[in-house]
């Protein structure tokens, strides 16, 4: 909620005094600290007050992703001071960070002698006048797909309005590592073009035929030109070898990934700046609420709500929806994925655009497709771990990348462990397990090897690039082989960290296999059977259960024994609206919905049940479908 800013300092002070019912002022003057909980750890907040006013709010420490939390830190601390209350809106896309800052400020203010209830009595919503505008193309969502659509359309000479519900560019496109292509200029120059048949077959294998083959073929054909266009417009992507980002199982595959060199956030912000420089209009903190339709049921615009509460009506000849799927909408997840499920990583993606397209008559497609990728920890586990070791718990990610024994909550081994770094497939396998959970099992012997020589003693996963370094940015953080080679060759003693984290519900330790099973709450008989079969495969040189390469499996022989609990990690959903190869929303029968395009994760037809298993697929579809939607919408405007 936002409040009237026109109060003078004296009037505001007087109002706060009345609220407090205290002639001596609202606060005990001073500087106080409070701690809230962010996504990846505690958030420490400092608040300075005088008798009648909050003078400053400062975030002293936050462990969340720096790019995602920066906007929340900037916006929320400013608004608490401006509005003199902690009842401010969270920043979409940084919800956990926002709530951590707000909660920390509340606790600090409580030490100053005031309750949040008292503060909120002073809150007054500012009256805002509705606004209306006309344009050729309206784009909903400023992630990868929406930004590409807006820029491509504007470069064709038509007027464009871009609306985004968050305060700054967010979405999966800002977090990704890069996009795929078949025949970009870089691939051609390096003689590394990728067979389009190979790419098509990858989609076919992943979907088992449940895909729009015409759409898939068009996206593959346009992927190279899209990379070239993005680089021309400042996105700065560079071709890197497969497997350089940690997916050891992809080493030797064709080089599909064009990795961000400055990160996804910088890339998308650069594209938006170019769009604005070209005359495009953008409204941040402006969630779209519904589509406008005329008497002939044609889409003719969008109704949105601006940050100040004002209604914004955008009359448009064409509308492009690109709101990132429904990965944060628990009701939709329950309905279309079933239970259990895991929320997506981008918490502002609630299916807004999908539902708007359906309201205009668009058909449904791909609703049961989601991007389970890699693995993570439960929220409760993260909270307990951060309370003990802060963000040092991230080091546990190391144990996701090796072919250790892995069992489910029934104590059963359930797949080939050597495919651990085929993250898309592995994520789907974990999601299919009871409670979407797996336990990675290892022993003291493995820890001793890592302590002596580093993880390279288990597997050398990056050494092939010693004389040919590769680098890009993923999650807006560097991913480079030089650093990875140094890390895997650094002797590391994990035992102290593991010992500190036992008892958190994430790390378990026992001197016996049966004792470990008891701690995990799983069947001792089933677990012992899994350990015996796994060790037997190594000894016999043949895995009769899941056909793993026994030379890569890691023995579980020497106590103490350890287990780490991981759960499925969902990056977001990958479908919802039926579209054609022109990126137009269509009815169930394939008839195009007049004037409506849907791109990126809102659109169905690219995938079957799971994400395609090569690097850069999702971002490749987002940027390419967005660019095509923008081009096609602009062309249609000019020809009408």
C-alpha positions, -999 to 999 in steps of 0.1 A, spaced: 0 0 0 12 35 -8 3 67 10 -3 103 4 31 120 1 17 156 5 18 157 43 42 182 57 68 169 82 49 187 111 15 173 100 29 138 97 46 140 131 13 152 146 -6 124 130 19 98 143 16 114 178 -21 110 178 -18 74 166 6 66 194 -15 84 220 17 97 235 27 133 241 64 124 242 66 111 207 61 78 189 96 63 192 125 60 216 151 79 196 181 59 185 193 32 161 180 -3 163 185 -36 144 162 -64 136 166 -97 116 141 -112 91 144 -143 70 152 -140 33 153 -168 7 189 -179 14 195 -167 49 188 -140 76 184 -104 66 198 -79 91 181 -44 90 191 -12 108 165 15 115 173 50 128 145 70 144 140 103 163 110 108 186 85 112 158 100 99 126 117 70 109 149 87 95 167 59 79 164 22 70 195 3 60 200 -34 51 232 -44 69 234 -79 54 214 -101 31 224 -135 17 200 -137 -12 211 -134 -49 225 -99 -51 208 -90 -84 174 -102 -72 177 -86 -37 192 -53 -49 159 -38 -62 141 -49 -30 168 -33 -8 166 -1 -27 129 2 -30 116 -11 3 141 8 25 132 40 6 94 35 9 94 27 46 110 61 52 88 79 27 56 63 39 66 61 76 53 25 78 64 -10 72 31 -17 53 47 -14 19 44 -36 -12 69 -63 -18 90 -62 -49 77 -88 -74 104 -112 -83 122 -106 -49 94 -116 -26 115 -135 -1 141 -107 1 113 -81 4 96 -99 33 129 -104 50 137 -66 49 102 -57 61 102 -82 89 137 -70 100 124 -34 100 94 -44 120 115 -60 147 138 -31 148 109 -7 153 95 -28 180 127 -22 199 120 15 194 88 11 213 61 11 185 40 -16 170 34 -22 133 -4 -18 140 2 18 153 22 27 123 -4 13 99 -31 35 114 -14 64 97 -16 48 63 -36 66 36 -38 54 0 -32 81 -25 -60 88 -49 -49 82 -84 -66 92 -117 -70 66 -144 -50 69 -175 -56 59 -211 -33 56 -241 -33 42 -277 -6 22 -294 0 -2 -322 14 -31 -301 10 -37 -264 34 -62 -248 26 -77 -214 58 -89 -195 93 -75 -197 113 -108 -194 132 -123 -222 103 -130 -245 84 -98 -239 115 -75 -242 125 -92 -274 89 -88 -287 88 -51 -278 122 -43 -293 116 -63 -325 82 -46 -331 95 -11 -323 124 -16 -348 98 -22 -375 85 13 -370 53 7 -351 44 22 -317 48 -1 -288 39 -1 -251 56 -26 -228 41 -33 -193 59 -52 -165 44 -61 -131 78 -59 -113 98 -28 -104 126 -38 -128 134 -66 -152 130 -100 -135 120 -134 -147 137 -166 -157 155 -147 -186 175 -127 -161 186 -159 -143 195 -181 -172 229 -189 -185 222 -184 -222 203 -196 -253 206 -223 -279 211 -218 -316 218 -240 -346 236 -217 -370 245 -184 -354 273 -163 -369 296 -175 -341 288 -211 -348 295 -206 -385 327 -188 -378 340 -215 -355 327 -243 -377 304 -255 -349 270 -254 -365 246 -279 -350 225 -303 -370 189 -291 -370 179 -328 -372 199 -334 -340 181 -305 -323 147 -316 -336 153 -352 -324 161 -339 -289 128 -322 -288 110 -352 -301 127 -375 -276 118 -352 -247 82 -348 -258 76 -384 -271 56 -367 -298 36 -344 -276 48 -312 -293 39 -289 -321 64 -301 -347 58 -271 -370 65 -246 -342 96 -265 -330 110 -265 -365 104 -228 -369 121 -220 -335 151 -241 -345 154 -223 -378 151 -189 -363 174 -195 -333 206 -185 -350 192 -153 -364 179 -145 -330 213 -148 -313 228 -126 -340 200 -100 -335 205 -101 -297 242 -95 -300 236 -67 -324 214 -51 -298 238 -54 -269 228 -87 -252 264 -99 -254 263 -137 -258 292 -159 -266 293 -195 -278 307 -219 -252 313 -257 -252 287 -280 -238 292 -290 -202 313 -260 -192 286 -248 -167 287 -280 -146 267 -305 -167 295 -331 -169 272 -355 -188 269 -330 -217 306 -329 -224 311 -339 -260 277 -327 -272 274 -301 -299 280 -265 -287 245 -250 -285 248 -226 -256 255 -189 -263 262 -178 -228 255 -144 -213 288 -125 -208 274 -98 -185 245 -117 -170 208 -120 -179 198 -89 -159 223 -66 -177 213 -81 -211 176 -75 -207 181 -41 -192 203 -32 -222 176 -44 -246 150 -23 -228 173 8 -230 176 2 -267 139 -1 -270 133 31 -251 160 49 -271 141 38 -302 110 55 -288 93 26 -271 73 32 -239 77 10 -208 57 9 -176 72 -10 -146 53 -19 -115 23 -22 -138 6 -56 -137 -18 -63 -165 -53 -73 -152 -74 -82 -183 -76 -80 -220 -99 -55 -238 -121 -71 -265 -146 -55 -289 -181 -66 -299 -166 -90 -324 -146 -107 -296 -113 -93 -310 -85 -84 -287 -81 -46 -288 -60 -37 -257 -50 -43 -221 -62 -30 -188 -34 -27 -162 -28 -11 -128 1 12 -121 22 15 -90 2 44 -76 -30 24 -79 -42 42 -111 -60 22 -138 -41 22 -171 -60 13 -202 -38 6 -233 -58 5 -265 -38 -16 -290 -41 -31 -325 -21 -61 -314 -13 -76 -280 16 -99 -271 15 -118 -238 48 -130 -222 43 -133 -185 65 -163 -177 41 -191 -169 24 -201 -137 52 -215 -116 43 -194 -85 5 -201 -86 0 -229 -60 -36 -235 -71 -27 -239 -107 3 -261 -98 -19 -284 -78 -45 -286 -105 -23 -291 -136 8 -308 -121 -9 -327 -93 6 -332 -58 32 -330 -46 47 -302 -67 74 -275 -62 69 -238 -68 89 -222 -95 120 -200 -88 103 -168 -101 76 -159 -76 59 -132 -97 49 -157 -124 14 -166 -114 -2 -174 -147 -17 -139 -153 -11 -139 -190 -22 -175 -195 -56 -168 -179 -60 -136 -199 -54 -155 -231 -79 -182 -221 -105 -155 -214 -101 -144 -250 -109 -179 -262 -74 -193 -265 -70 -231 -262 -50 -249 -235 -17 -267 -243 13 -279 -223 -2 -272 -189 14 -302 -173 49 -293 -185 74 -278 -160 111 -272 -159 123 -295 -131 160 -289 -131 188 -300 -107 178 -301 -70 176 -279 -40 166 -279 -3 133 -275 15 126 -240 28 126 -253 64 160 -268 58 175 -236 44 162 -216 73 178 -240 98 211 -242 79 214 -205 75 209 -200 113 239 -222 119 263 -214 91 249 -185 70 253 -190 33 282 -215 37 256 -242 33 258 -236 -5 289 -258 -4 266 -288 -1 257 -283 -38 290 -300 -45 275 -334 -36 248 -331 -64 274 -334 -92 288 -369 -86 276 -405 -91 270 -413 -55 243 -437 -44 210 -420 -44 178 -434 -28 143 -421 -23 122 -419 9 115 -456 7 152 -465 7 152 -475 -29 178 -468 -55 158 -454 -84 180 -445 -114 214 -444 -130 235 -422 -107 260 -414 -135 234 -392 -151 234 -369 -121 245 -339 -142 219 -344 -168 201 -319 -147 168 -316 -167 162 -354 -167 175 -358 -132 152 -331 -119 123 -349 -135 134 -382 -119 135 -366 -84 101 -350 -90 87 -384 -97 98 -398 -63 78 -399 -32 78 -364 -16 99 -353 -46 129 -362 -24 162 -380 -28 191 -387 -4 227 -386 -17 247 -412 2 285 -411 7 311 -422 32 342 -411 51 365 -425 24 351 -401 -2 355 -372 22 391 -382 29 399 -382 -9 384 -347 -13 403 -335 18 436 -347 3 433 -337 -33 399 -319 -40 369 -333 -59 392 -340 -88 401 -371 -69 365 -383 -75 361 -371 -111 380 -345 -132 351 -327 -146 367 -295 -160 403 -304 -167 397 -307 -205 394 -269 -207 428 -262 -189 442 -247 -221 409 -236 -237 390 -216 -209 353 -211 -213 332 -186 -194 297 -171 -192 273 -158 -166 245 -178 -150 222 -166 -122 241 -133 -129 272 -149 -114 304 -160 -132 306 -196 -145 341 -201 -158 363 -231 -162 394 -215 -148 376 -211 -114 360 -245 -117 394 -261 -123 409 -243 -93 380 -253 -71 381 -290 -80 418 -291 -74 416 -275 -40 417 -299 -11 386 -293 10 376 -308 43 338 -310 43 335 -328 76 333 -297 98 305 -282 77 286 -315 75 289 -320 113 275 -285 119 246 -292 97 236 -325 112 203 -321 130 189 -296 105 169 -322 86 192 -318 56 225 -335 67 225 -369 84 254 -389 98 258 -423 114 285 -449 120 264 -477 105 241 -481 75 212 -492 97 218 -462 119 217 -439 89 184 -455 78 169 -449 112 179 -412 111 164 -409 76 132 -426 87 134 -451 59 132 -489 57 165 -504 70 159 -535 49 153 -516 16 182 -492 23 206 -521 30 195 -538 -1 202 -507 -22 236 -503 -6 245 -540 -12 233 -539 -48 251 -506 -56 284 -518 -41 280 -552 -58 277 -535 -92 310 -518 -86 327 -550 -75 312 -571 -103 318 -544 -130 281 -546 -141 250 -528 -129 221 -551 -135 196 -527 -119 199 -494 -139 228 -502 -162 251 -475 -148 288 -474 -157 302 -491 -126 336 -476 -131 322 -442 -121 301 -453 -91 315 -444 -57 317 -471 -30 298 -468 2 321 -489 25 337 -469 53 319 -453 82 309 -428 93 282 -426 66 265 -394 54 233 -385 36 221 -352 23 184 -346 16 176 -328 -16 142 -320 -32 131 -313 -67 139 -278 -80 114 -263 -104 126 -234 -125 91 -227 -138 63 -240 -160 66 -243 -197 32 -241 -213 -4 -230 -210 -17 -215 -242 -20 -231 -276 -2 -212 -303 8 -217 -340 42 -212 -357 34 -175 -361 33 -172 -323 -4 -164 -325 -27 -176 -298 -52 -201 -313 -84 -217 -303 -84 -254 -296 -93 -261 -333 -62 -241 -344 -80 -210 -355 -60 -179 -346 -74 -155 -319 -76 -121 -336 -48 -97 -326 -33 -119 -299 2 -134 -296 16 -155 -268 54 -161 -264 78 -177 -240 68 -198 -210 31 -189 -214 30 -207 -247 25 -245 -251 37 -269 -278 75 -268 -275 78 -296 -250 61 -328 -238 62 -335 -201 98 -324 -193 124 -299 -205 145 -307 -235 179 -321 -226 204 -297 -243 218 -264 -232 199 -232 -237 165 -246 -248 142 -225 -226 158 -191 -231 162 -200 -268 125 -204 -271 117 -173 -250 139 -149 -271 131 -165 -304 93 -167 -299 93 -132 -285 113 -118 -314 90 -136 -339 59 -124 -321 71 -88 -323 80 -90 -360 47 -107 -369 26 -83 -349 43 -53 -364 40 -67 -399 3 -73 -394 -2 -37 -381 15 -22 -411 -4 -44 -436 -39 -36 -421 
